[in-house]
Amino acid sequence: MSIDSRWAGVNAMYSRPSPFGNETGSLPNGEYEPGTQVLENVRSAKVLVIGAGGLGCEILKDLALSGVTDIHVIDLDTIDVTNLNRQFLFRKKDVGRGKAETAAEFIQKRVPGCTVTPYNCKIQDKDKEFYMQFKVIISGLDNIEARRWLNGMLHSIVERCVDEDGDEYFDNMIPMIDGGTEGLKGQARLIIPKITACF
């Protein structure tokens, strides 16, 4: 997949070294190194967004405009008139429709080449195989019970393995970026199962 002129600005951002990045020189596996391959990796990533509400609308828009072309979104809710002031992917004509489907339609119309697959269901309705297909999961959930369930699911996917030298490592780790808001306050955290702190 070549980088066309449409993504030139995004590619420039991904290719630029950061003052907050690592020192120059060789980098250990998994650390960020600027270059054109970064945009290719972003474009080929399969990303799951959980929630198409206040945070979800922003996340979906940002992913699509950052070059991600395979986005999936789960949301059980329907659009209410009270959502319209902060959930900008929806219009008055959308009241009563499912958030996931409406958000997917809006993003695909505005960002050609981006595919958004909607699921109008609870996250608990999906099995382990469903979650295993994603490179990263971004959560904009609005309750603790669902966050704990998702945290448990992602931890259950991880397998403890041993290489030929007898060293242990974890396989099938899917990072989760979790965000939440209350009033004018917000928080975000990265959870890497078996590596970082979790719920």
N, C-alpha and C positions, 0 to 999 in steps of 0.2 A: 504494500500500500504506500503510494508516494504522498508526500506532503504537498497539497495544492495551495494555491494563493489564499484560499479562504482561511486557512489555519496558520498563515505566516505570523500573525501577531502572537498567537498562542504558542507557536513553536519558538519564537524569540524569547518568550517568558520562560519556557521549559529549558532552553538552551543556555540561559544566563547563569553564571556562578552566583552564589549568594554569600553575603557577608556572614550569614548565620550557618552556612554549610561547613563541611569538613575542610581541613587543611588540604592544600594541593598535594598531589602525589597519589599513590595507589590507595584504593578504598577497599575495605572488607566487603564481602558479599552482602547484597541487600541494601547498601547505603546509596544515597542519591548521588549521581554523577550527571551533570548537565550534558545534553546532547540531543540530536534529532531522534534517537531511539526512544526517548522519553515520551514524545508525542505519539509515536507508533504504539507504545505499550498502553498509553491512556486510551487511545482510540479502540484498541482491541479488547479492553477490559470489559467484563460483564459485571455490572454493578446493580445491587438491589437497594432500593430506597423504601424504607418502611415508614409510611405516613405521607399523605399528600395534603396536609393542613398548612399551618403557618410556616413551620420549618420546611416541610416537604416541598412546598411550591418553590421556595428559594433554592433548596438543594437540587431539585430537578432542573431548574433553569440554569444553575451554575454548572452542573455536570454537562448538560447539552452544549452550553457555550464554551466549555473547556475542551471539547473534542471527544467526549465519551459518546459512542454511537450505539451501544447496546445496554439500555437501562430498563430495569423492571421495577414496578412500584406496586406495593400492597397497601390498601386502605379499605376499611369496612364502611366508613361513613359516607353519608350523602351531603350535598352542599346545602347549607342554610343561608338565608339572607344575612345573618350576622357574620358569616365568614367573609363576605365580599370586601370589607374594608382592609383586610390584611392578607388574604389569600388571592393574589393577583392573577392567577391562572384561570380564575372563574369570573363569569359575568352573571348579570341578573337572570338572563335566559337559562342559565345552568342550574338554578335552584331546584333541588329535588333529584338531580342526577348524581351518580356515583363520583366521588372525588378522584379515584384512581383513573377511571376511564376518561373523564373530562380533562384531567391534567395531561394524560398521555396524548390525547387528540391535540391539545393546545401546543404542546412542545413539538410534536411531529409536524404540525402545520408551520410553526415559526422557524424550526431548525431542520431543514431538509437533510436527509441522510442519517438522521438520528432516529432510531427505533425505540419506542417506549412501550413495553408490554404491561398492561394493567391486570391486577388481580383484585377482585372485590370480595375479600374474605378476611377472616381472622388469621393472624400469623400462625396460630396453633393448628390451623387446617392443613398446613404444608408439612411434608415429612423431611427427614434428614437429607435425602437425595436431592430434594429441591434446593435446600440451602447450600449444599456442597458445590453447586455449579457456579457460584459467584466468587469473584476475586476479592470483593470487599462489600460489606453491608453498612449502609448509612441509615441510622435510626433517628426519626423525629417523633417517637412515641410520646403519648401524653399520660401514661400511667406506669407505676412501678411494677405491677404484676406482669404486664407484657414485657417490660425490660428484663425482669428476672427470668422469664420464660425463654426469651431470646438468648440471654447470656448462657443459660443452661444448655440450650440447643447447640450453640457454637462450641461450648466446652465438650459436649458429648461427641462431636465430630472429630476432635483431635485424637490422633493415634500416637502412642509412645512406641518408637521404633529403635532398633539397635543396628548400627552399621557393621561392616565386616571387621572393623577394629575394636568392636565392643563398646563404642561410644553411643550413648543414648541421644536421640533427637525426637522432635515432635513433627508430625506430618499432618496435613489437612488443616492447618491453622488459617482461619478466615478472620481478618481484622474487622472489628466493628467500631465505627465512629458513632458515638451517641451524643445527641444534643437535646436540650430541653430549655424551656422558657417559663418564666412566671412574671407577669407584669412587664416591667422594663428590664428585668434581669435575665441573663442567659448563661448557660454552661455547655461545654463540649468536652468530651474525653475520648481518648483512643483506648480501646480494649483489645489486646492481642491475647487470645485464650492460652492459658498456661504460662504466659510470659509477664503480663502486666497485672496490676490490680483489677478486680472486676466487681460485679455486684455481689 
